Amino acid sequence: MMNQTRRTFLQATMVASTVAVAAGAGLLTPRSVLAAWPKNAFSADSVADAIKALAGDSSAVESKEIVVEAPDIAENGAVVSVTVKSKAANTEQISVLVPENTNPLCASYITTDAIDGFVTGRIKMRKTSDVVALVKANGKYLTAKKPVKVTLGGCGG
């Protein structure tokens, strides 16, 4: 039993030191991910401004190929589960916006061919609003929305 404990300790130590060396060498930093950070879109004050910062203009076509799944009533606006599914071919980007939030853009994902056009997560909602999905597919921007009633909390208190 003692050898097994020693072996486990030594393996954990080797893994931890390897991770530390990689982090120290800059191999584990998220520089490439943060390089494409759409700062203007996340700091926009309106949905139109956020879409313009993401797409170059604020034109997006409503589409039945985009499905937004969210609860009809969110009992706590601080944690609202949202799923966006895109049936559009060549989905390149999926963004989630809430018009009534101070900064409407909640999340933005750049996708690859390795995944289906599907994202899920939790967002904050200040008050009752639509949840808007903006999807870039084949170079075009598509949108869909789902109304969500917030009954408590939210990012505004």
Backbone bond lengths (Angstrom), bond angles and torsions (degrees), N, CA, C in turn:
res aa  C-N    CA-C-N  psi(-1)  N-CA   C-N-CA  omega(-1)  CA-C   N-CA-C  phi
1 M - - - 1.459 - - 1.522 110.85 -
2 M 1.314 116.18 -38.00 1.463 120.41 -178.97 1.531 111.25 -63.48
3 N 1.356 117.57 -40.36 1.457 120.60 179.40 1.530 111.54 -64.99
4 Q 1.340 116.00 -37.42 1.470 119.82 178.83 1.526 110.59 -64.68
5 T 1.332 118.21 -42.39 1.457 122.31 178.70 1.524 110.34 -64.55
6 R 1.315 116.92 -42.19 1.468 122.09 179.50 1.534 109.71 -64.61
7 R 1.319 116.42 -43.34 1.458 121.29 -179.57 1.531 110.56 -62.83
8 T 1.337 116.95 -43.54 1.460 121.54 178.39 1.528 110.71 -62.70
9 F 1.327 116.46 -42.35 1.465 121.02 179.01 1.532 110.66 -62.67
10 L 1.330 116.73 -44.84 1.461 120.23 -179.14 1.533 111.35 -65.38
11 Q 1.339 117.33 -39.66 1.467 119.95 177.88 1.521 111.10 -63.84
12 A 1.318 116.70 -43.63 1.467 120.36 179.25 1.517 110.98 -63.99
13 T 1.324 117.13 -39.14 1.459 121.58 178.75 1.531 110.70 -64.12
14 M 1.331 117.02 -42.07 1.461 120.74 179.43 1.538 110.84 -65.29
15 V 1.302 116.98 -42.15 1.468 120.24 179.11 1.524 110.12 -64.03
16 A 1.326 116.26 -46.21 1.467 120.27 -179.34 1.522 111.24 -62.19
17 S 1.321 117.76 -41.35 1.464 119.82 -179.55 1.531 111.12 -69.77
18 T 1.327 117.58 -35.68 1.462 120.39 177.00 1.527 110.88 -64.39
19 V 1.328 116.65 -43.11 1.460 120.87 177.35 1.527 110.53 -63.63
20 A 1.327 117.17 -41.22 1.463 121.17 179.57 1.531 111.10 -63.02
21 V 1.328 117.09 -42.89 1.463 120.77 178.74 1.534 110.05 -64.80
22 A 1.327 117.46 -43.18 1.472 120.93 179.28 1.519 110.91 -63.04
23 A 1.327 117.06 -41.80 1.471 120.58 178.90 1.520 110.32 -66.61
24 G 1.329 116.83 -40.64 1.457 120.80 178.70 1.512 112.76 -64.84
25 A 1.328 116.31 -31.19 1.464 120.88 179.40 1.530 112.31 -82.97
26 G 1.338 116.43 -4.24 1.459 120.13 178.94 1.512 114.09 83.50
27 L 1.332 116.95 14.70 1.458 120.07 -178.71 1.527 113.29 -81.76
28 L 1.331 117.72 -15.98 1.458 120.76 -177.17 1.525 113.35 -111.05
29 T 1.304 117.54 16.15 1.460 119.29 179.77 1.520 110.27 -85.12
30 P 1.326 117.83 147.78 1.461 120.86 -177.66 1.525 113.57 -86.92
31 R 1.322 117.40 36.06 1.463 120.26 -176.70 1.525 112.71 -58.59
32 S 1.311 117.77 -43.82 1.460 119.30 -176.94 1.521 111.44 -67.41
33 V 1.323 117.82 -31.69 1.460 120.86 177.79 1.516 110.35 -72.20
34 L 1.308 117.27 -44.66 1.451 121.18 -176.67 1.526 112.88 -74.97
35 A 1.317 117.66 -14.26 1.462 120.40 -179.76 1.525 111.48 -64.05
36 A 1.329 117.50 -29.38 1.458 121.33 -178.43 1.524 112.08 -98.98
37 W 1.310 118.20 16.32 1.468 123.19 -177.83 1.518 109.88 -61.13
38 P 1.340 118.89 117.25 1.470 121.20 -179.61 1.536 110.86 -82.70
39 K 1.329 116.28 73.93 1.463 122.04 -174.67 1.531 112.38 -56.18
40 N 1.327 117.89 -43.75 1.471 120.89 -179.92 1.517 112.04 -62.56
41 A 1.322 117.30 -35.53 1.462 120.84 -179.89 1.530 110.59 -69.75
42 F 1.335 117.15 -42.04 1.461 120.07 -178.99 1.532 112.73 -73.13
43 S 1.314 117.65 -21.95 1.469 119.48 179.14 1.532 112.33 -98.47
44 A 1.326 117.59 1.89 1.473 121.43 179.84 1.524 110.92 -63.93
45 D 1.328 115.72 148.53 1.463 121.66 -178.19 1.524 113.68 -93.69
46 S 1.330 118.30 -12.27 1.461 120.92 -179.12 1.526 109.29 -138.15
47 V 1.319 115.40 161.06 1.465 120.52 178.20 1.521 110.12 -61.78
48 A 1.324 117.46 -43.74 1.471 121.11 -179.82 1.526 111.18 -59.13
49 D 1.344 116.98 -42.87 1.465 120.41 179.04 1.528 111.34 -66.96
50 A 1.338 117.46 -38.80 1.465 121.15 178.78 1.523 110.57 -65.64
51 I 1.325 116.61 -43.36 1.466 120.17 178.45 1.523 110.19 -65.49
52 K 1.327 116.68 -39.96 1.464 120.15 178.45 1.538 110.82 -62.61
53 A 1.340 116.64 -39.51 1.464 120.11 178.93 1.532 111.42 -68.75
54 L 1.324 117.27 -33.19 1.467 121.01 179.34 1.525 112.06 -80.17
55 A 1.347 116.11 -43.02 1.460 120.88 -170.03 1.520 115.21 -104.13
56 G 1.320 117.72 -14.08 1.459 119.55 -176.21 1.513 112.05 95.96
57 D 1.320 117.56 -26.38 1.465 122.63 171.74 1.524 107.13 -148.52
58 S 1.299 117.26 172.31 1.462 119.77 -173.87 1.524 113.09 -99.43
59 S 1.332 116.89 18.40 1.463 118.72 -179.52 1.524 110.14 -91.50
60 A 1.319 115.53 125.42 1.453 122.91 175.01 1.520 107.18 -142.67
61 V 1.306 116.56 141.62 1.457 121.94 -176.15 1.524 109.40 -99.00
62 E 1.333 116.67 131.81 1.461 119.90 177.02 1.532 108.74 -67.62
63 S 1.335 116.29 137.79 1.451 120.57 -173.87 1.522 111.81 -139.47
64 K 1.310 116.01 141.87 1.463 121.73 175.32 1.524 111.00 -81.90
65 E 1.329 117.50 -7.01 1.463 121.39 176.88 1.529 111.71 -76.89
66 I 1.327 116.99 -11.50 1.457 122.54 179.63 1.522 108.08 -107.44
67 V 1.330 116.07 130.23 1.461 121.56 179.89 1.525 108.89 -122.23
68 V 1.336 115.80 126.65 1.466 121.38 176.01 1.523 107.47 -107.32
69 E 1.324 115.82 120.95 1.458 120.96 176.88 1.524 108.42 -109.13
70 A 1.316 115.27 122.85 1.463 122.48 178.70 1.528 106.44 -156.04
71 P 1.315 117.60 160.06 1.468 118.24 179.43 1.530 111.00 -68.72
72 D 1.332 116.31 149.03 1.461 119.90 175.06 1.523 110.04 -65.75
73 I 1.342 115.24 -38.65 1.464 121.56 178.47 1.524 108.23 -126.79
74 A 1.326 116.51 123.03 1.466 121.89 176.11 1.520 107.66 -99.09
75 E 1.321 115.87 114.48 1.460 119.22 -178.37 1.521 112.17 -69.49
76 N 1.329 116.84 -24.20 1.459 121.18 178.27 1.520 108.39 -136.76
77 G 1.320 117.15 111.74 1.454 121.55 -178.44 1.513 114.25 -67.11
78 A 1.322 117.46 -13.53 1.462 120.53 179.62 1.524 111.80 -74.15
79 V 1.337 117.10 -20.83 1.456 121.13 -178.13 1.526 108.80 -141.36
80 V 1.322 116.36 94.15 1.462 121.23 179.89 1.533 107.77 -116.78
81 S 1.304 115.76 119.27 1.461 121.43 -179.36 1.529 109.91 -78.69
82 V 1.335 116.17 128.10 1.463 122.05 -177.15 1.529 108.96 -133.41
83 T 1.326 115.63 137.08 1.461 122.13 174.47 1.520 108.08 -127.87
84 V 1.326 116.01 134.99 1.465 121.50 176.21 1.523 107.14 -120.30
85 K 1.337 115.04 126.59 1.461 121.44 177.74 1.521 108.78 -118.65
86 S 1.314 115.52 130.30 1.460 120.98 178.18 1.519 108.86 -114.93
87 K 1.329 115.14 122.43 1.465 120.78 175.05 1.526 110.26 -95.68
88 A 1.323 116.75 0.65 1.463 121.40 -180.00 1.523 109.77 -71.96
89 A 1.307 115.82 139.39 1.466 120.66 179.25 1.523 110.42 -67.42
90 N 1.311 116.31 146.12 1.467 123.74 177.17 1.525 112.84 57.47
91 T 1.319 117.19 49.19 1.460 121.07 176.70 1.525 108.76 -65.98
92 E 1.322 116.22 123.82 1.460 122.39 -175.50 1.531 112.67 -106.69
93 Q 1.322 117.09 -31.15 1.461 120.74 -174.69 1.528 109.17 -152.44
94 I 1.339 115.55 141.29 1.463 121.62 175.28 1.516 107.78 -130.42
95 S 1.332 116.87 126.63 1.459 122.03 178.71 1.519 109.19 -126.09
96 V 1.341 115.92 148.97 1.458 122.39 179.26 1.517 107.98 -120.04
97 L 1.345 116.17 127.60 1.459 121.59 -178.54 1.526 110.46 -128.11
98 V 1.334 116.06 149.09 1.466 122.76 175.41 1.526 106.88 -129.00
99 P 1.340 117.99 107.71 1.468 121.71 -175.02 1.529 114.81 -56.09
100 E 1.316 118.91 -33.81 1.462 121.12 -176.21 1.534 113.99 -84.21
101 N 1.326 118.62 -4.23 1.466 120.32 175.30 1.525 109.58 -76.97
102 T 1.314 116.58 154.44 1.462 121.58 178.29 1.527 110.43 -56.36
103 N 1.323 116.59 -46.31 1.460 123.09 172.19 1.528 106.52 -116.66
104 P 1.323 117.97 106.66 1.467 121.49 -169.62 1.526 116.33 -62.84
105 L 1.331 118.80 -32.66 1.464 120.00 -176.99 1.525 109.97 -74.21
106 C 1.334 116.10 115.32 1.466 122.09 -179.00 1.522 111.82 -93.67
107 A 1.324 116.81 -39.01 1.466 121.00 -176.00 1.516 108.86 -156.81
108 S 1.337 115.40 149.98 1.453 121.03 176.28 1.521 108.09 -146.57
109 Y 1.323 115.88 126.49 1.459 122.09 -176.47 1.521 109.43 -121.40
110 I 1.320 116.33 134.25 1.454 121.63 171.76 1.520 105.64 -99.10
111 T 1.330 116.06 122.33 1.456 120.11 -174.39 1.523 111.15 -103.93
112 T 1.314 114.92 167.57 1.462 121.72 177.40 1.524 108.65 -126.75
113 D 1.319 116.01 175.08 1.463 120.80 177.48 1.526 111.70 -67.78
114 A 1.331 116.89 -15.91 1.462 120.82 -177.18 1.527 112.63 -72.78
115 I 1.326 117.80 -15.08 1.464 120.22 -179.99 1.520 109.61 -123.49
116 D 1.315 114.59 156.72 1.459 119.39 172.42 1.515 107.78 -75.24
117 G 1.310 117.16 161.74 1.457 121.50 178.21 1.525 110.05 -73.70
118 F 1.314 115.78 77.54 1.461 121.33 -172.67 1.523 109.44 -150.28
119 V 1.328 117.05 125.05 1.464 120.96 172.12 1.524 108.33 -136.17
120 T 1.305 115.63 151.31 1.457 120.67 177.40 1.520 108.43 -144.65
121 G 1.297 115.96 148.88 1.461 120.35 179.55 1.513 110.66 -178.00
122 R 1.312 114.93 -172.50 1.462 121.43 178.85 1.518 108.91 -118.94
123 I 1.323 114.90 138.31 1.457 120.36 -179.79 1.527 109.20 -126.73
124 K 1.330 115.57 167.38 1.459 121.72 172.98 1.522 108.38 -102.01
125 M 1.323 114.70 140.35 1.462 120.01 175.70 1.518 108.08 -127.30
126 R 1.324 115.64 125.39 1.464 121.51 -177.94 1.517 111.50 -67.42
127 K 1.335 115.87 -41.38 1.462 120.78 179.03 1.521 108.92 -159.48
128 T 1.322 116.53 179.79 1.458 122.24 -178.69 1.528 110.41 -53.69
129 S 1.337 115.42 132.71 1.456 120.42 -175.29 1.525 109.30 -168.10
130 D 1.316 115.35 171.79 1.460 120.67 168.38 1.517 108.23 -80.38
131 V 1.319 116.47 149.95 1.454 121.99 166.66 1.521 104.59 -103.39
132 V 1.321 116.65 121.11 1.462 122.41 -173.70 1.525 109.22 -109.01
133 A 1.321 115.44 129.64 1.462 120.87 174.09 1.522 108.22 -103.81
134 L 1.317 115.65 133.09 1.466 122.40 175.73 1.519 106.58 -118.26
135 V 1.323 116.92 120.50 1.458 121.84 -176.14 1.520 109.32 -122.77
136 K 1.324 114.96 131.59 1.465 120.35 173.42 1.525 107.32 -100.16
137 A 1.323 116.11 120.00 1.462 121.85 178.91 1.515 108.82 -139.89
138 N 1.306 116.99 130.22 1.473 122.22 -177.88 1.521 112.17 54.35
139 G 1.324 117.00 34.71 1.457 121.33 178.16 1.519 114.60 79.20
140 K 1.339 118.21 -1.77 1.461 121.93 179.76 1.525 109.28 -109.34
141 Y 1.323 116.04 152.88 1.464 121.27 178.96 1.517 110.26 -103.47
142 L 1.320 115.19 126.56 1.455 123.37 -179.75 1.519 108.52 -118.02
143 T 1.313 116.69 154.03 1.452 119.56 -177.75 1.531 110.83 -141.49
144 A 1.316 114.83 156.36 1.458 123.10 173.19 1.512 106.75 -153.55
145 K 1.338 117.19 159.31 1.456 119.16 -179.11 1.517 111.06 -144.21
146 K 1.316 115.03 160.77 1.460 122.95 178.92 1.518 107.80 -142.39
147 P 1.347 118.62 124.26 1.464 119.77 177.75 1.537 111.12 -74.12
148 V 1.329 115.59 138.18 1.467 121.84 178.58 1.523 107.71 -131.79
149 K 1.310 115.75 125.79 1.473 121.76 177.94 1.524 107.95 -93.10
150 V 1.329 116.15 122.68 1.457 122.37 178.63 1.525 108.60 -98.35
151 T 1.332 116.53 126.06 1.462 119.69 -176.30 1.524 113.81 -105.55
152 L 1.338 118.40 -16.88 1.460 121.26 -177.17 1.503 110.96 -150.95
153 G 1.318 116.99 146.66 1.459 121.67 170.00 1.503 112.61 69.21
154 G 1.322 114.96 -130.85 1.450 120.81 -175.62 1.512 110.07 99.47
155 C 1.308 117.02 175.32 1.462 119.39 -177.55 1.516 111.86 -79.20
156 G 1.323 117.76 -5.02 1.447 120.64 177.27 1.525 113.42 -99.16
157 G 1.352 116.96 -6.94 1.441 120.13 176.15 1.458 116.13 106.01
